């Protein structure tokens, strides 16, 4: 394949020839060879394909078939009750709802849900992904009929095992990712079972998932030729923080030759995570996931440790109005930092955290550049980065997400072609401009 008449994001013209799954040659004036497929970019922009460095594939597929019961779709108790009353069960017999936030109708428990849906199993996921709320019929189906509240914290594995239906159909999600120019993803769900890994490996091998996939779980020991294994992820929760235990876990993972990725959405979690790394030592590839709140005093710690921060600027837009309402103004500058981290020398990469954030990486880029909420309000405007820097958040290697890939001979033929000039691309940052996605030298159908 030969792509001609393209421009790099930085402006200069470029043509790219692929051979197999690699870039064979780049230059300004490459000439087509006999029988070579030629794509004329007509002055459009050619960049390495995007990589979403933190996403939950199976949960994103499930969320697409679920009912939304949180902002912005549902905001009031009346809307909440109306949506659930009109819901019909999925083929597995359950009503599955996602995106709930306490601002809609306060704390949920089994009795609240029984008053709305008394006779059909119902499970509702909090938008954080940490909690399931289940009604009494659902609890009985899960074998937890005596559970006092129906609030199941960090019980995804148990809920999934008890509600598993047909095999996950990844094809539509993969097509959506390709339409956005995404050529690879990091599956950030921790503690994947051998069956989970087998399922993902099969989905990639069979072409249901066209993207390259790296997982953040321990290798099960079985052969998974279609998956890459990255840092091992651990979720931290404030009420179970244990520095000694975490340090022992980090040391054990490092001893096996793997990096760690620690989920940190509060200051307390970040303090314990960085302290554990300082105690044990840092392994190449260690990551902090989210870094939702970073006090000024902790930026130096991240620099000293040399860890990469994988963050989600899309939440500035998606949840910013709630932050402005609920978070003290003095703490706004600590939320979802970008510029200050990069300026200090912290490697930073971007992701969507779908389905807990919107799947569109271009929306995340706009949020990184504009720092505007849904209502148009600005939040921590000092953390704005340029459009080019926002694109670079999604260009990193899976194992080195803070370092953008380049269009160079010998690198993977994973490409994103946009129909507009670099000037327009950087102004719009819109996935609608994606005209072609190439993964491993193969053009994805739109």
Residue, then its C-alpha position, 0 to 999 in steps of 0.5 A: x500500500x502507498x499513501x501519497x499527498x499526505x501531510x504530517x501533523x507538524x505540516x510537512x508533506x509525506x508519503x508512506x509505503x507499507x509492506x506487510x505489517x510494517x512501514x517500509x518507506x517514507x518520503x515526500x515523493x514516493x512513486x507507486x510500484x506495479x500492482x501497489x494499492x495507492x491511496x491519495x490523501x489529497x492534502x489530508x493529515x497522516x498520523x500514527x493510529x491512535x491507541x486508547x491506553x485505558x479502556x474496558x472492552x467487555x464492559x463497553x460492549x455491555x454498556x452499549x446494550x444497557x439503559x443509562x440512568x445517570x447524567x446527562x440522560x437522567x437527572x431527576x428521581x422522576x426520570x429515573x423511575x420512568x426509565x426503569x419502569x419502561x425498561x425490558x429485560x435483556x435476553x439473560x432476563x435482567x434489566x441492566x442499567x449503567x452510569x448512575x450517580x447519587x445526584x439523581x436520587x441519592x443512595x440506592x439500595x435493594x428496597x429503593x429498587x424494589x419499589x421501582x422494579x419489584x419482579x424482574x432482576x435489576x442491577x445498576x452500575x455506579x458511574x465509577x464502576x466500583x458499585x453494583x446496586x441490585x434489587x431483591x429478585x436480582x440478589x436471589x438470582x445471585x445467591x445473595x438473597x440475605x444481603x442487607x443492602x444490595x450494594x455490591x462493592x467491587x464484586x464485578x467478577x461475581x456479578x459477571x459469573x452469575x449473569x453470563x449469557x452468550x459470548x460477547x460480540x466485540x465486532x461493533x465496538x471494534x468497528x467504532x474504534x476503527x472509525x475513530x482511528x484507534x488501532x490499539x487498546x489497553x484492556x485495563x480490567x484487572x485480574x482477568x481470568x484464564x477464560x477472560x484471556x482466552x475469550x479476548x485472544x480468540x476475539x482478536x485471532x478471529x478478527x472480531x477485534x481488529x485492534x491490537x490489544x494489551x492487557x493489564x493482568x497476569x499471564x495465565x500461563x496459557x498461550x495467548x499469541x494475539x495479546x500483549x501483556x503489560x503492567x499488572x493493574x491494582x485498584x486502590x480504595x481509600x478504606x482498604x489502603x495498606x502501604x505494607x501490603x501494597x509494597x509487598x505486591x509491587x515487589x512481587x510483581x517487579x520480581x516477576x519482571x512486570x511493571x505495575x499500574x495503580x488506580x489512583x483517583x484520590x490524594x490518599x491513593x496517590x500518596x500510598x502508591x508513590x510511597x510504595x514505589x519509593x519504598x520498593x523501587x521503580x520498574x520500567x513501565x510503572x504507571x499511575x492510572x487516572x491521577x484524578x487529583x494531584x496536589x502541587x506538592x506531589x508533582x515532584x514525587x512523580x518526576x522523581x519516580x519517573x512513572x507515567x501517568x495515564x489520565x482521562x481528560x474527557x472527564x473534565x468535559x463530561x463531569x466538569x459541571x459537577x466538579x464545579x458544584x461539588x469540589x472546592x474552588x481551591x482544589x479545581x487546579x488539582x483535577x485531571x492535570x496535564x500541562x503542569x505534569x508535562x512541563x515538570x517532565x512527567x510522561x503523560x498518556x491519554x485514554x477514555x476509560x470507556x465505558x465509564x467515559x465516552x469512547x471517542x478519543x477526539x472528544x478527550x483531546x478537545x477536553x484536554x485542549x479546551x478544559x470546558x464543561x458541557x455547559x461551556x464553563x472553564x475548569x482549571x484552565x491553566x492545565x490546557x495543552x495544545x491541540x498537537x499535544x492532545x493528539x500525542x496523548x493517544x499516540x504512545x506505544x502500549x508499553x511506553x504510552x508517554x512517548x508518541x510514535x512516529x511515521x518511520x520506516x520499520x515501525x508498525x503500519x498502524x495509521x490514521x488518515x484524516x481528510x483535512x489539513x493539519x491546521x483544520x485537524x488541530x482546530x477541530x479535533x473531530x473524529x468525523x475527519x478520520x477517512x481511513x484506518x490502517x492496522x498492520x498494513x490492512x485498510x479497515x472498512x468503514 
